[in-house]
Amino acid sequence: MPEVISRLVPERSRERGNTTFHKRLIGGGDLIIVGANAPAPLRSSPINFALLDEVSAFPGTTDEGDVLDLVAARQYTYAHTAKTLLTSTPLDEGTCRITRAYLETNQQRYFVPCLACGTLFVITFADIQYPADEPEKAVLVCPNCGGVHTDYDKPEQLRHGEWRPTVSSGDPSMSGYSISGLYSPWLRYGAIATHHRKVAKDPVRLRVFVNTVLAETWKVEDGEGIDQGGLPARREDLSGPLPPWVVVLTCGVDVQADRLECTLIAWGAGERCAVLEHRVLWGDPSAGQVWADLDALLSRTFSHSLAVPDLSIRATCVDTGGAHTLATYSWLKGKAARRIWGIKGSSTPAAPLWPKKATTNTKGKLPIFMVGVNAGKETIYSRLKVTESGPGHIAFDNSLSTDYFTQLTAERVRTRYSRGHPVREWVLPDGRRNEALDCAVYALAALYGLRSMGLNLDREAASQEGVPPRVSAQAITMPAPVHKPAAPIRSQYISTAL
């Protein structure tokens, strides 16, 4: 950064053309900083050198077109000298921009020497080995001779390593490089192995590990969905006090033409959760009664199996994108203090589940949160595959009908092409309903809204450790009363006679 700053013309007040995002360079030239979701400044700016960071997270298209295509078009002026640098964490297989670009190159990897046999090899997670149940003792094992390397050997291996192409058929005008977190001098093999064991059973967290630590794409099959066949078997009786692991309750509300549908979910450490109920409140949302019913539903408290205060619903997300938008806005006014939030599905396929900030609506003058419904559905579908109780597992109450599970698993993911670029989208087959899935996504979004405010499920769960079970009034045993023998009654006549 000091080298870059030294080349910038100092910014002066009221000087046009030399602003925070458009800097002039000493000796000529300009440095333009543009967001991928708003690339309009690229339209009239010829570009010689372009640096595009986190390209896999770029939106598929914008009103201006695809960002990579816009950059390429602006480099025509410097056809013989133009250079483009793309960097990114990989995301999903099949739609990952950085991976598609990398596969067009000579695909260079960093090879390190085995300190025992001298063979050069690429460090992969398969080469990280450790004794059973002791990941903190992980070491790197040479795939050729089995030589063992500890964290202390890594600096020497990195010093004597080298980049090597792995294919000879790449575009000669391009060079591509891929390296994972396994090479980091600051990451111990034991820490990496421990991290993997911690997230291995939760597909959502494992996906982050694969993308960010291993620098690999996450494999998602086209047409992927969930077979609801085994889910009803997970139902259990959750009608009594909340289980000991529960620390937070959230609710998701879907607004339909003639009803409101609501899902209540309990959350614990590792985002373990249980769907406690799915309610349908019949009534015209343009009238007031159904909203009064919802208010009563959200005002309930729930007793806990531990000796902690009753839990209320900490946050609720209500969809505002239906047919009764104005009525929904009207009901939402004044409810922010109860963390009842208006939401709307984002039109950006890769949008995060919870945005960094709300969008102020012009009609109702309310903050509306644009939620990434695709991210929410992928999270829920991934966790429906978790069969063991613990982090990421989803349990269900006995009250949920078979139709609930049909709706929860109704959608399928597919890849379509927009202006030549693949985009993953969720599709609802004809004749199917998905209100249960929508409500679950909204309840998950409410949890992530709380997270943005500082909620830490693991920390709250840890604070409940050691809390004794709640003792009900019926279970309290009182000591039996002590019956003293009555004093004898003395006759007044006898006393007088004596």
Secondary structure, 3 states (H helix, E strand, C coil): CHHHHCCECCCCCCCCCCCCCEEEECCCCEEECCECCECHHHCCCCCCEEEEECHHHCCCCECCECHHHHHHHHCHHHCCCCEEEEECCCCECCCCHHHHHHHCCCCEEEEEECCCCCCEEECCHHHEECCCCCHHHCEEECCCCCCEECHHHHHHHHHCCEEEECCCCCCCCCCCEECCHHHCCCCCHHHHHHHHHHHCCCHHHHHHHHHHCCCCCECCCCCCCCCHHHHHHHEECCCCCECCCCCEEEEEEEECCCEEEEEEEEECHHHCEEEEEEEEEECCCCCCHHHHHHHHHHCCEECECECCCCEECCEEEEECCCCCHHHHHHHHCCCHHHCEEEEEECCCCCCCCCCCCCEECCCCCCEEEEECHHHHHHHHHHHHCCCCCCCCCEEEECCCCHHHHHHHCCCEEEEEEECCEEEEEEECCCCCCCHHHHHHHHHHHHHHHHHHCCCCHHHHHHHHCCCCECCCHHHCCCCCCCCCCCCCCCCHHHHHHC
